[in-house]
Amino acid sequence: MNVTNKVFSKIVKDKPFHDFQQRFKKVLNNSDKRAYVLELSNDQLKQLYDGVLPSIETSIYAEMEYVMVAISTTYNVILQQQKEEVEKNMKKKQDAKNKRSNGIQSLGGHKFFSLNKPSEGEQQQEKADISSGEKEIQKYVYGRIKAFMGHGESFQRFVTHVVTNYQSLQKQRIDVLMIKNAAYQTFESTLFDEPFIVEYGFKEAYQLHNQLVQAFHTKFDELLFTGEVLDTDEKINEQVIDVILRKFESKIA
């Protein structure tokens, strides 16, 4: 094989990955479309491409957009996890700061407060503080995301989730299946029945229900991170909905 043929062969061989790389940059590495840009090196993109390729039954071109959706939804899961951790840590710091501040005021023997409506200047300052807080959260989230993606084991979890996510039913399928699930129907009936509402209140029942749905989604992602493919209704019912319901049933037993 002459040099020209060798070069042509290499171009043809690498073209699917090159097109995958270009599509990724246009869809997911675009600061005009995404608040939190997903930044991956070429080596990481190759790992991601090599990871998902064996699961594709047709061609990368036919499945390109589905793969991009899988990458995007996986990234959003990790992004949400990091945001929640940052917000939780910042809340702890703020609570500790408020506690110290209240302690100092108590030592002084009084607290200063006003029943008057905040002035325009105070309102603007409050908005500025909120904006500053959001920017601080964004900065910490970016830092945590970069650390996560830069860690070999963490990045492999990301790849695993993308691959299983691509092969699985969408997470939103849970919302359809749970209302058809007999155990869920029993749980919901107990939760919103008069005895529970009278004793604990509707707000408590509503919060428990929201926690339940969130637990379904969290469990779904936990399984994807371990390499479990949830590609049937039966798997989602047995491995997600039924498992979480058994835990929550003990809370209201």
Contacts in CASP RR format, 6 or more apart in sequence:
PFRMAT RR
TARGET T0000
AUTHOR 0000-0000-0000
METHOD contacts of the structure
MODEL  1
MNVTNKVFSKIVKDKPFHDFQQRFKKVLNNSDKRAYVLELSNDQLKQLYD
GVLPSIETSIYAEMEYVMVAISTTYNVILQQQKEEVEKNMKKKQDAKNKR
SNGIQSLGGHKFFSLNKPSEGEQQQEKADISSGEKEIQKYVYGRIKAFMG
HGESFQRFVTHVVTNYQSLQKQRIDVLMIKNAAYQTFESTLFDEPFIVEY
GFKEAYQLHNQLVQAFHTKFDELLFTGEVLDTDEKINEQVIDVILRKFES
KIA
1 9 0 8 1.000
16 59 0 8 1.000
16 60 0 8 1.000
16 61 0 8 1.000
17 46 0 8 1.000
17 49 0 8 1.000
19 60 0 8 1.000
19 61 0 8 1.000
19 64 0 8 1.000
20 45 0 8 1.000
20 49 0 8 1.000
20 60 0 8 1.000
20 64 0 8 1.000
20 67 0 8 1.000
21 42 0 8 1.000
21 45 0 8 1.000
21 49 0 8 1.000
23 64 0 8 1.000
23 68 0 8 1.000
24 40 0 8 1.000
24 45 0 8 1.000
24 68 0 8 1.000
24 71 0 8 1.000
27 33 0 8 1.000
27 68 0 8 1.000
27 72 0 8 1.000
28 34 0 8 1.000
28 37 0 8 1.000
28 38 0 8 1.000
28 68 0 8 1.000
28 71 0 8 1.000
28 72 0 8 1.000
28 75 0 8 1.000
29 37 0 8 1.000
29 38 0 8 1.000
29 39 0 8 1.000
29 40 0 8 1.000
30 37 0 8 1.000
31 37 0 8 1.000
35 138 0 8 1.000
36 79 0 8 1.000
36 138 0 8 1.000
36 141 0 8 1.000
36 142 0 8 1.000
36 145 0 8 1.000
38 71 0 8 1.000
38 72 0 8 1.000
38 75 0 8 1.000
39 146 0 8 1.000
39 149 0 8 1.000
40 48 0 8 1.000
40 149 0 8 1.000
44 149 0 8 1.000
44 155 0 8 1.000
47 155 0 8 1.000
47 159 0 8 1.000
48 71 0 8 1.000
48 159 0 8 1.000
48 162 0 8 1.000
49 60 0 8 1.000
51 159 0 8 1.000
51 162 0 8 1.000
51 163 0 8 1.000
52 67 0 8 1.000
52 70 0 8 1.000
52 159 0 8 1.000
52 162 0 8 1.000
52 163 0 8 1.000
52 166 0 8 1.000
53 60 0 8 1.000
55 163 0 8 1.000
55 166 0 8 1.000
55 167 0 8 1.000
56 62 0 8 1.000
56 63 0 8 1.000
56 67 0 8 1.000
60 67 0 8 1.000
66 166 0 8 1.000
67 162 0 8 1.000
67 166 0 8 1.000
70 162 0 8 1.000
70 163 0 8 1.000
70 165 0 8 1.000
70 166 0 8 1.000
71 162 0 8 1.000
73 165 0 8 1.000
73 171 0 8 1.000
74 158 0 8 1.000
74 161 0 8 1.000
74 162 0 8 1.000
74 165 0 8 1.000
74 224 0 8 1.000
75 158 0 8 1.000
77 161 0 8 1.000
77 221 0 8 1.000
78 145 0 8 1.000
78 148 0 8 1.000
78 158 0 8 1.000
78 161 0 8 1.000
79 141 0 8 1.000
79 145 0 8 1.000
82 141 0 8 1.000
82 144 0 8 1.000
82 145 0 8 1.000
82 148 0 8 1.000
83 137 0 8 1.000
83 141 0 8 1.000
85 144 0 8 1.000
86 137 0 8 1.000
86 140 0 8 1.000
86 141 0 8 1.000
86 144 0 8 1.000
87 137 0 8 1.000
90 136 0 8 1.000
90 137 0 8 1.000
90 140 0 8 1.000
105 111 0 8 1.000
105 112 0 8 1.000
118 126 0 8 1.000
148 154 0 8 1.000
148 155 0 8 1.000
148 158 0 8 1.000
149 155 0 8 1.000
149 158 0 8 1.000
157 225 0 8 1.000
160 224 0 8 1.000
160 225 0 8 1.000
160 226 0 8 1.000
160 227 0 8 1.000
161 221 0 8 1.000
161 224 0 8 1.000
161 225 0 8 1.000
161 227 0 8 1.000
163 227 0 8 1.000
164 223 0 8 1.000
164 224 0 8 1.000
164 227 0 8 1.000
164 228 0 8 1.000
164 229 0 8 1.000
164 230 0 8 1.000
165 224 0 8 1.000
167 229 0 8 1.000
167 231 0 8 1.000
168 224 0 8 1.000
168 229 0 8 1.000
168 230 0 8 1.000
168 231 0 8 1.000
169 230 0 8 1.000
169 231 0 8 1.000
169 232 0 8 1.000
169 233 0 8 1.000
169 236 0 8 1.000
171 217 0 8 1.000
171 220 0 8 1.000
171 221 0 8 1.000
173 233 0 8 1.000
173 236 0 8 1.000
174 213 0 8 1.000
174 216 0 8 1.000
174 217 0 8 1.000
174 220 0 8 1.000
174 236 0 8 1.000
174 240 0 8 1.000
174 241 0 8 1.000
175 213 0 8 1.000
177 233 0 8 1.000
177 236 0 8 1.000
177 237 0 8 1.000
177 241 0 8 1.000
178 184 0 8 1.000
178 213 0 8 1.000
178 216 0 8 1.000
178 241 0 8 1.000
179 185 0 8 1.000
181 237 0 8 1.000
181 241 0 8 1.000
181 242 0 8 1.000
181 245 0 8 1.000
183 241 0 8 1.000
183 242 0 8 1.000
183 245 0 8 1.000
183 249 0 8 1.000
184 241 0 8 1.000
184 245 0 8 1.000
187 212 0 8 1.000
187 245 0 8 1.000
187 248 0 8 1.000
187 249 0 8 1.000
187 252 0 8 1.000
188 209 0 8 1.000
190 196 0 8 1.000
190 252 0 8 1.000
191 205 0 8 1.000
191 208 0 8 1.000
191 209 0 8 1.000
191 252 0 8 1.000
192 202 0 8 1.000
192 205 0 8 1.000
192 209 0 8 1.000
196 205 0 8 1.000
196 252 0 8 1.000
197 205 0 8 1.000
208 248 0 8 1.000
208 251 0 8 1.000
208 252 0 8 1.000
211 248 0 8 1.000
212 244 0 8 1.000
212 245 0 8 1.000
212 248 0 8 1.000
215 244 0 8 1.000
215 247 0 8 1.000
215 248 0 8 1.000
216 240 0 8 1.000
216 241 0 8 1.000
216 244 0 8 1.000
219 239 0 8 1.000
219 240 0 8 1.000
219 243 0 8 1.000
219 244 0 8 1.000
220 230 0 8 1.000
220 236 0 8 1.000
220 240 0 8 1.000
223 230 0 8 1.000
223 239 0 8 1.000
223 240 0 8 1.000
224 230 0 8 1.000
228 239 0 8 1.000
229 235 0 8 1.000
230 236 0 8 1.000
230 239 0 8 1.000
230 240 0 8 1.000
END
